[in-house]
């Protein structure tokens, strides 16, 4: 009897998976297979001088295996029998993963925020930690397994609270919506990659490999069971989470698929090319050849699919992120442009203050125009600087100031 387990009837068998020193064997639950695995491990140990750590090894049986057979085979191989295990950070279980299975992920994110604290962190520092640590915690899991939307929501709540609240027990005012912050920086956000916008592009990488590398081991097994057309997922019952991930990635790739107009113009006239480009290719994706028209240097397929979800024009705030400036200053200008500074006028509009006038006694409404250009105290300071020989430009409004910053950015 040969080792290996087919994932579909009549399909090829998978006997083992190797990654560094992590090994998975697949075999039928029988005594000859256990003896064969033991012989393989003994030969390996005799060749390399290494030993199998039975304390870190486990054996997982299917639901159809009787309890007596499980106990007998586990005793023969010297491993403990388990109902589920982890391999390369992904839980392997004979059931659908639930929200409870991802509790360690949420606990790890919460532990990070508690260990960092926020009393001595600037908002720019918190943005860096969210982008580099908190949100990437779930990237690997989201890409390779089915993470519930509720789990991603919990992680986003932790990030949102970490950014605005002073500490876990003190809720602070949130000056802007989370939806406006999770957009790319060039579109007016802070570049946070969150669930709704990032899950699909992450899985698009798996789909692209499925399309472009048909001879790889994983692709061959999936094609034998489900075919080679992930573009039209019928939602049939019994489909594995792997196939659902591939189909979801295909849905996002589909948004950016179109005819290669420059190549068509080499063969046809412009009028005929316009007619061809107007034909939907969605129904023929299983026969057409798909290739990447342009691949910006350093951009992955996930990045390109993600950017295709935001097709509107760039937000004017993007010029701030292009200027060489400290992150803390960039974030301050971002808040100014988005009118997220708690001036008295801002607080009054939200019924959080009864007085909208400047607290320095200017007698005017304290808003963005006032604190950046028109405050009497600010103009007095600028006058003193001019007397010292330091010429500082003056502006009548924040819009005029912003136009000047745009011209400066273009010069750089």
N, C-alpha and C positions, 0 to 999 in steps of 0.2 A: 504494500500500500504506500502511495506517495504522499508526502506532506503537501499541505495546501488546502485552501477553502475557496470555492468560487463565489463571487458576489451575485451571480445570476445563473439561472439554469442553463447549462451548456456552455458557459463562459469559461475563460481561462482562470486558473487557480492562483491565489496569492499564498506563497509559502512563508515569506518572511519580509520584514522591513528593517533596515539598518540606518541608524544615524549616530555617528560617533560610537559611544559605548552603550547606547540604548538599542536593544534588539527586541523585536516582536516576532514570535513564531505563530503560524496559523496551521492548525491540523484538526482532523477529526478526533473526537473524544474516544480513543481506543488505546489499548495497551501497546500494540505494536508501534503506534505513533509516539507514545511516550518514551519507549525504549530507543527509538530512532533519535529523538531529540536529545536524550541523555547521552547517546553515543556521539552525536555531533558536538555537544558541549565538552565532553571528555577529551575528544580529539583536539578541539580548539585549545583547551587548557594545557594539554601536553605539549602542543606546539609553541605556545606563547609564554608559558609559565604563569599565567594568570589563573584566578579562581573565580567561580561564580558566587556572588553574594546572595545566598538564598533569603537572607533577611530583607533584601530590597527587591526580591523577585516575587511575582504573583501569577496566578493562573485564573483565567476568566472563562466560564463555561456558558454555553447557550442555554436558553430556557428549557429546551427539550431534553437536556441531559439529566438523568435521574440523580438523586442525592447520593445513592450508594456509589455510583460510577464516579461522581465528583470527588468523593472522599478517597476512593481507592487510587485514582489517578493523581490527585494532589499529593498523597503520601508517597507514591512512587517517584515523582519528580522532585519532591522535597520543597515545594513552594506552598504558601498559604493560598487558599481559594478566596476570591473576592467577588463582589457584585459589580464593581466598577473600579477603574484605575485611571491614572493620568499618564499621557505620553506626549512629550515635548510641549507640556503646558496645556494640553487639551484633554478634557475628561472624556474617557471612553466608557460608555454605559449602554446597556441593552434596553434603553428607554429614551424618551424625549427629555432633553435637559430642561429643567424648570428654573424659575427665578432663584430658588434656594441654592442651586449649584453655582451661581455666580456671586454669592454672598462674600466670599473672600476677596473678589475684585473690588466690591464696594467698600469693604472694610479697609483694604489697602489704600484706596484713595482717601478715605476719611482719616486714616492714620497719618498720611502724609501732611494733610492740612493741619492736623493737631501738632505734629512735631515741628513744622515750620513756624507756626504762629504767624500773626500778621501785624503785630504792634510795631515791629521794626522793619517792615517791608513796605516799599512804595508801591503804588498801583502798577507802575511799570514792572517792578519785580514780580508782582503777582501775575501779571500777564505772561511773563516769561515762564514762570513755573507751571501755569495752566497749559501753555502751548507745548512745553518740553517734557512735562512729567504727567500731569493728571489726565489729560485727554489721550495721550499715547498709551496709557495703561490698557485701554480696551481695544486698541487697534488690532493686535494679533488675534484676540478672541473673536472680534467681529468679522475678521477676514475669513477665518477657518471654521467657525461653528455658528450655530444659530443663537445669538444673544437676544433675549427678549427686550422689547422696546422699553419696558418698565425699568430694566437694569440701566440702560443708557440714560433714561430720564433721571435716575437717582444720581448718576455720576455728573450729569449736567447741573443738577441742583447743588451738588457739593462744590462744583467750580463756581457757580453763580454766587453762592453764599461766601466762598473764600474770597471772591473779588470785591464784594461790596460790604459784607458784615465785618464789624470790628473783631468779634470773636464768636464762638459757637453759641453762646448764650445771649448775645446782644444783637438783635436784628437792626440793621441800619437801612437808610433810605437807598433804594436802587434808582439811580439817576437816569438810566436808559434801559430799554428792553433787551432781553437776552438775544432776541431774533436779530436785532441790528448789530450785535457784537459778533455773531457767528458767521459773518460774511467775510469774504476775502478783503484784505486791506485795500486793494485797488478799487473795491466796490463799496468802501465806506465802513467796513467792519474792522475787527482786531485780529482777524485770521484764525479764530477758533474753529477747529474741525469737529463738528458734533454729529450726532446720530443720523438725522434725516438727510443731511447733505453729504455725509462722508461714507456711510455704509455701502451704498451702491458703487461709488468709484473704487473703493477698496476691493470689492468683489469683482470689479471689471478686470482687474489684473489676472485673477484666476480664470475668468472667461477667455481673455485674450490668449493665455497660454493654452487653453483647451482648443482654441481655433487654430493657432499657429504651430503648435507642436503635437500633431496627431499621433506620433509614434512614441511619445512618452508613456511610461507605465500607467500612471493614473488616467491619462486620457484614453488609452486603449480599453481599460476596464469600464470606464464610464460610457464610452461610445457603444460598447457591446450591449450594455443594459438599457441605455436610454436613447441611443442614436446620436447623430451629430448635428441636430437642429435645436439649439437652446433658445432660438429667437421667439418661439411660440410655446410658452409654458402653459399646459392645459390644467395645471393644478390638480392632477389626478392623485388620489389617495394612495399612500404607500411610497411616494417618491422620497428619496433620501435627502437629508439636509444638504449634502454635497451637491446634488443636482439642483436643488432650489437656489443655492448660492451661485452656481454657474448661470442659471436662468435670470436671476436678479441682476447679475453683472451684465448679461447680454441686453437687458432692458435699458440700462444706462448707456451702453455703447451704442445702442440703436439710435439714441438721440443725436449722436454726432456723425452718423453714417450718411454719406452722400456720394454723388458721382464725382469722379476726378475730372473736373472741367478742363484743366490745361491739357491733359492727355487726349480728351475728346476733340479739342480744337486742332490737334495735329492731324486728325483724320476727317473731320467734318466742318462744314461752315457754321458760323455763329448762330444762325437761325435754327438749324437742325440740332445743334448742341443745346439750345434753350429748350427745345421740345423734349430731348432726351433727359435733361436734368429735371424736367417736370414730371417724369415718370417715377412713381414710388418703387423702390427696390426692396421694400420690406418683405414682400411675398416671395422673393427669389434669393434670399440670403443663403439658403442651403446649397445653391449652385453657383452663385457669384463668388469671385475671389476678392477678399477684403484685405486691404493693405493700408498702412499708415501714410497719409499724404504728407504730413509734416510732423517732425518730432523735435521740438525745441531742445537745445542742449541742456542736459540735466533733468529733463522732464520725463516722468514715468507715465505710463498709460493711466494710472489712477489720477495723477495731477491733471492731465489733459481732459479726462472725463469730468472731473470735479469742476474745472474752469468752464467747461461747456454748459454747466448748470446755471451760470451767471452770464447771460449774453448781453445784458444792458451795458451802456457806456460806463467808463470809469468814473468814479466819484472824484470831485475836485480835491478831496482830502488826501488822495493818494500821493500828491506832490510832497506832502510833509514827510512821508516815509521814504522819499527818494533823497531828501536832503540829509547830509551828514550831521546828525544831531543826537544828543544823548536820548536814550529811550524814555526817560522821565519827561523830557521836554516835548518829545513827539506825542506822548500820551496827553500832555497838558493841552497842546494845540488841537489834538483830536477832540478833546472834551469842549474846548472853546468853539470849534467849528460846529459840533453837534449840539451846542447850547446845553451842555450837561454840567455847567458850573452853578452851584447853589447861590446865585445872587438873590437879593431881596425881590427883584421883579420875577424871577423864576419861581421862588417860593410862594409869592403872592398869587401867581397864575394857578398854582396847584392848591390854593386855599390853605397853605401851611404858614402863612404870615399875613398880618393885617397891614403892614407898612412896606411899600415897595420902593421907598426913597433910599438914597445912598446914606449909609451910616456915618460917613465922614462930614456930613452937613452940606453937601452940594445942592440939595434941594431938587434933584432930578431923580428920575427912576433909575435904579441900579439894574442895568441889563448888560449884555455883552458889548454893545456899542459904548456904553458908559465906562466900564472897567478897562477897556482896551484903548479908548481914544479920548473920551470927553470928560472924564473926572477932573475936577478942579485941582485936587491934590496931585494927580498924575501930571497935569500940565505944569504945576509948580515945580515938581521934581525935574521935569525936562528942561525947564527954564534955568534951574540951578546948574544942570549939567552943561547947558549951552554956555553959561557964564564961565565955566571951567574949560571951555574949548572943545567939549565933546558934542558934536552935532548929531542929534537923534531925529529922524524924520517924524513928522506929525501927520495924523490922518483924521478925517472927519467922521469916519464910520468904519466898522469892522470889515465891510465889504471892500472898501478902498484899501484897507490894510492887507486883506487877503489877496487882492489883485497884485499888490506890490510883492508879496511873498511868491506868487506865481511867476512873476517876471524874474525874480531872483533865482528861483529854481531852474528856469529855462536857461539862464546865463551859466549856471553850473553844469 
